[in-house]
Amino acid sequence: MGNLLKHLILLSLCSVLVLSFPATLLSEEEGPVTELSMIKDVDFSGLSEQQKQSILKLMNEHDCNCGCKMTIAWCRNRDSSCRRSLIFARTLIDSYREGRSYAEAEQVLEAKASTFVEAKLPDDGGAVYDIDVADDPVRGPANAAITIVEFSDFQCPYCAGVQPTLKEVLAAFPKDVRLVYKQYPLNIHPYARQAAVASLAAHAQGKFWEMHDKLFGNYTAINEENIKRWAKEIGLDMAQFEQEMLAGAYEAAVQRDMTEGASVKVMGTPSLFINGKRVRDRSFEGFKSVIQQELATLRSGSAKPAGERTAD
């Protein structure tokens, strides 16, 4: 009887301990995300409170298909690096901004989820691509031994995120490295192409990098009105800027960059190349390692300078 009594007491204590733990420790079912502030890196501005709550409801009702086994809302909260949950959230926001109903927005989301394909780096290790950089914006010395080519999208959070690293690389190698910017606006970003054209209109007036920094510094706020405001702030001739924007003067240039990007297997943004070789580690140390290896090879005379390479 004594042992039985001890056993019953232990069971009772275990029951009390289990009941005292938060539900999150007992189950993965945590209920819906209830606050918009919990949804990371998503801009809900310009929407009514009812629209915001409808979007939050849809994000709670639909799973992210990145493999996380969470809803879009929880994935956006727990893993801000998840590209799919970000795209799904922005798809819903764009649907409501375009005047779609709840049911229509849900259909658009489901269509996006069913066709979404994760962009992966191609298996081209060792390939050296010949990328034409003759007319593109350049940061750094024109005769630098190392050329970093960046195919990028001004509304892409990952492109915005790599900018501090690129600036750090240029500062670390002020005489040896130059950065060339290539346009690659993605159709999932509603103002990306307009921003690309605007940056080239600024380039025509010698102020590409000023516009580049404005756009990436405010990538979540890019729209037509703000693009014009930033053009004024950097001192562009607004009559020329607006005329060129209206005429689509640089649409062909954007398309040329995109066509070239496709030819070197750009499958997502940012895509970066060092002297024609695809960058896989986008950390500062990753860039530094490849640059130092490339400089050592060039100084030994066993490699051709950038620009004399051929596509693999």
C-alpha positions, 0 to 999 in steps of 0.5 A: 500500500505504501508504494501504491500511495507514493505512485499516486502522489507522483502521478498527481504531482505530474498532473499539476506540473503539466497543467501549470506549463504554458500551452506552447510547451504542450502543443505546436498549436498556438492559435492565430497571430493576433497583432499586425506588429508580429508580422515582420517586414510587411507594410500594411500602410494605406489599408483600412483596419478591416482590410488589415484584419482580413489579410491577417485572417487569411495569413492565419488560415493558410499554411506557408509551403516552405516546409516550416509546417506553420501558417503564413502568419507564424512563418512571417513571425518566426522566420523573417528570412523566409521568401515564400511567406513574404511573397504570400503576405505581399500578394494579399496586400497587393490584392486588397490594394487593387480592390479585390474581395476576401474571396478573390484575394484568397484565390490569388493567394492559392494560385500563387502558392500552387505555382511558387517555385523556390529559386535555387542557385544553378550548379555552375561552380567554376563557370566564368561568365562574360558580362557586359558592363560597358554602360552600367552604373559603377562604384569604385575605380574604373580600372579596378582588378576586381569587378563585382556585378550585382543583378538586383531589384530595388523592392527586394528585401534581400537586395536591400539587406546585402547593400551594407555588405557591398559598401563594406567590401568597397571600403575594404578594397578601395583600389582593387574593387568596383561594383557594377549595378544591373537591373533585374526587377521581379514581377512580384514587386509592383514598383520594382520596374518603375524604380529601375527605370527611375534609377536609370533616369537619375543615372542619365543626370549623373546621380544614379547612386544617390537614387540607388541609396534612396530606393534601397534605404526606403525599399518598403515605401517605394511607390510612384509618389515617393519616387518623384519625391526622392528625385527632387530630394537628390536634385534631379531636373524634374522636367527631364526626369518626368518626361523620360519616365513618361516616355519609357526612355529606359525600358529597353535598357532594363530589359537588356539587363534582364535578358543578360541576367537570364543568359548567366542563369540569374534565377533570383535577386540579388545575384552577384558575380566576382570577375564573372564567377557566381558568388555563393557566400554573400557575407563580408568574409565570403566576398573577402575570401574570393576577392583575395584569391582572385587578386592572388591569381591575377598577380601571379599572372595565371588569369585573364583580367575581367572583361577578357573572359568568355561565357562558360 
